[in-house]
Amino acid sequence: MRRIVRLTHRYLSFFISIQLLLWTVSGIYFAFNKIEEVRGEQYRLENNFSADLSKINFSLDNATNIKIFDRLGEQIIFANVGKNKYLNVDGIEVAKIGPDDSMKIVEQSTTLKPIESIEINRNQIGSEYRGRPLPLYKVLAENDLQEKINAYVNPYSGEIVAIRSDQWRSWDLMWGFHIMDWRERDNIDNILLKVFSILALVSSLTGVVLFFRSKRSQ
């Protein structure tokens, strides 16, 4: 029995050693990097605005998740009424802003210096903006150290929905290693993670059994 436990522990440990190393390294990386800085919160300026609800001249029946945004001085109402809608104070759906306006929003709402703006209409697996509804403007910008930073702007609400830097890309890569989803880096319900987690548990348990059996035989 002891031989079976010892062999199980040895070969399991060897088989999962690389993934155990990746779990450890990525865990250490997460522990030493603040998630607020990874998300680029340090680049955002505090832009408070007062919404004048008296100017809203329409009603929204069965609407959920209502939000109000300030888009370059214009009040934009977001509501989900079975689908997402962006309306002005008269209840009329608004048109999206242009690339120049998206750069102006980044300039006014962050400490970044915008360089150019590109409209994104197609989703890509593992992209920096995954999970966000399209279209988006990708505004290439620089911080004070002239590091390249990407800011993603919703063209209807004017909201900066994501800020992506090299620090975020490193975090995203480590997250992919951690959850064993190297392509999309989003799926924590994948079969590989489940199998390796069980194998790691078995390896740990057999190691504990071997430790106490060795102590008992001394």
C-alpha positions in Angstrom: 0.0 0.0 0.0 2.8 2.4 0.9 4.5 1.7 -2.4 1.3 2.5 -4.3 0.9 5.8 -2.4 4.5 6.7 -3.0 4.3 6.0 -6.7 1.0 7.8 -7.0 2.5 10.9 -5.3 5.8 10.8 -7.3 4.2 10.5 -10.8 1.4 12.8 -10.1 3.7 15.5 -8.7 5.9 15.2 -11.8 2.9 15.3 -14.1 1.4 18.5 -12.6 4.7 20.2 -11.5 4.7 22.7 -14.3 1.1 23.8 -13.7 1.8 24.0 -9.9 4.7 26.3 -10.7 2.5 28.4 -12.9 -0.2 28.6 -10.2 2.4 29.7 -7.7 4.1 32.2 -9.9 0.8 33.8 -11.1 -0.4 33.8 -7.5 2.7 35.7 -6.4 2.2 38.2 -9.3 -1.4 38.8 -8.2 -0.4 39.4 -4.6 2.2 42.0 -5.5 0.2 44.0 -8.1 -2.8 46.2 -7.1 -5.8 45.4 -9.2 -6.7 49.2 -9.3 -3.4 49.9 -11.0 -3.8 47.0 -13.4 -7.1 48.4 -14.5 -5.6 51.8 -15.0 -7.6 53.6 -12.3 -4.6 55.8 -11.5 -5.0 57.5 -14.9 -8.7 58.5 -14.4 -9.6 62.0 -13.3 -12.5 62.5 -10.9 -15.2 63.9 -13.2 -18.3 64.5 -11.1 -21.4 66.0 -12.8 -24.9 66.9 -11.7 -27.7 65.3 -13.7 -30.7 67.5 -14.1 -33.6 65.1 -14.0 -36.2 67.8 -14.6 -35.0 68.0 -18.2 -36.0 64.4 -19.0 -39.2 64.7 -21.0 -40.1 61.0 -21.5 -40.9 57.8 -19.5 -39.3 54.4 -19.9 -41.7 51.5 -19.3 -40.2 48.2 -18.1 -36.7 49.6 -18.3 -33.9 48.1 -16.2 -30.4 49.2 -15.3 -30.9 52.9 -16.0 -27.8 55.1 -16.0 -27.0 58.7 -16.8 -23.8 59.8 -18.4 -22.2 63.1 -19.2 -21.0 63.0 -22.8 -19.0 66.1 -23.5 -21.6 68.2 -21.7 -24.6 66.4 -23.1 -26.8 64.3 -20.7 -27.1 60.7 -22.1 -29.6 58.2 -20.6 -28.8 54.5 -20.9 -31.6 52.0 -20.3 -32.1 48.4 -21.1 -35.6 47.8 -22.5 -35.0 44.4 -23.9 -32.0 45.9 -25.7 -29.6 48.6 -24.8 -30.7 52.1 -25.7 -28.9 55.5 -25.4 -31.2 58.4 -25.4 -31.0 62.2 -25.0 -33.3 64.1 -22.6 -36.1 64.1 -25.1 -36.1 60.3 -25.4 -34.5 60.3 -28.9 -31.8 57.8 -29.6 -28.4 59.5 -29.9 -25.9 59.0 -32.6 -22.4 57.9 -31.8 -19.6 60.4 -31.4 -16.7 60.6 -33.9 -13.0 59.6 -33.4 -12.0 63.2 -32.5 -14.6 63.4 -29.8 -13.4 60.1 -28.3 -9.9 61.5 -28.0 -11.3 64.6 -26.4 -13.1 62.5 -23.8 -9.8 60.7 -23.0 -8.0 64.0 -22.7 -10.7 65.5 -20.4 -11.3 62.4 -18.2 -7.8 61.0 -17.8 -4.1 62.1 -17.3 -3.3 60.4 -20.6 -2.3 62.2 -23.8 -4.4 60.8 -26.7 -2.6 60.1 -30.0 -5.1 58.5 -32.4 -8.5 56.8 -32.3 -9.7 53.7 -34.1 -13.2 52.4 -34.2 -13.6 48.7 -33.3 -16.6 46.8 -34.7 -15.5 43.2 -34.5 -14.9 41.1 -31.4 -11.7 39.1 -31.1 -11.1 36.1 -28.8 -8.8 37.2 -25.9 -8.9 40.9 -26.8 -8.3 43.7 -24.4 -11.9 44.8 -24.7 -13.6 41.4 -24.5 -17.0 41.3 -22.8 -17.8 44.9 -23.8 -20.6 45.7 -26.3 -19.3 47.0 -29.6 -18.7 49.4 -31.3 -15.9 51.0 -29.2 -13.3 53.5 -29.9 -9.7 52.4 -29.1 -7.8 55.5 -28.2 -4.1 55.0 -28.3 -2.5 57.3 -25.7 0.6 57.9 -23.7 1.2 58.4 -20.0 3.7 60.7 -18.4 6.5 58.2 -19.0 5.5 57.9 -22.7 4.3 54.4 -22.2 1.6 53.3 -24.7 -1.8 53.0 -23.0 -5.1 52.0 -24.7 -8.3 53.6 -23.6 -11.7 52.2 -24.8 -14.6 54.6 -25.2 -18.2 53.8 -25.6 -19.3 56.0 -28.6 -22.9 56.4 -27.4 -22.4 57.1 -23.6 -18.9 58.6 -23.8 -17.9 56.3 -20.9 -14.3 55.1 -20.8 -15.1 51.4 -20.3 -11.5 50.1 -20.0 -7.9 51.2 -19.8 -5.2 48.7 -20.9 -1.5 48.9 -20.3 1.5 46.5 -20.4 0.8 45.8 -16.7 -2.8 44.7 -17.5 -1.5 42.5 -20.4 1.0 40.8 -18.0 -1.8 40.3 -15.5 -4.1 38.9 -18.2 -1.4 36.4 -19.4 -0.8 35.3 -15.8 -4.6 34.9 -15.3 -4.7 32.7 -18.4 -2.0 30.5 -16.9 -3.8 30.5 -13.5 -7.2 29.3 -14.8 -5.6 27.2 -17.6 -7.5 29.1 -20.4 -4.7 30.4 -22.5 -6.8 31.4 -25.5 -9.8 33.3 -24.2 -8.5 33.8 -20.6 -12.1 34.1 -19.3 -13.4 30.5 -18.8 -12.8 29.3 -15.2 -15.2 26.4 -15.8 -12.9 24.5 -18.2 -12.2 20.8 -17.9 -8.4 21.2 -17.7 -8.6 23.4 -14.5 -11.0 20.9 -12.9 -8.8 17.9 -13.7 -5.6 19.5 -12.6 -7.1 20.8 -9.4 -8.3 17.3 -8.5 -4.8 15.8 -9.4 -3.1 18.5 -7.3 -5.4 17.6 -4.4 -4.6 13.9 -4.7 -0.9 14.7 -4.9 -1.1 16.8 -1.7 -3.1 14.1 0.1 -0.7 11.4 -0.8 2.2 13.6 0.3 0.6 14.0 3.7 -0.1 10.3 4.0 3.6 9.5 3.1 4.8 12.0 5.7 2.9 10.5 8.5 3.6 6.9 7.4 7.3 7.8 7.3 7.2 9.3 10.8 5.4 6.2 12.2 8.0 3.8 10.7 10.9 5.7 12.3 
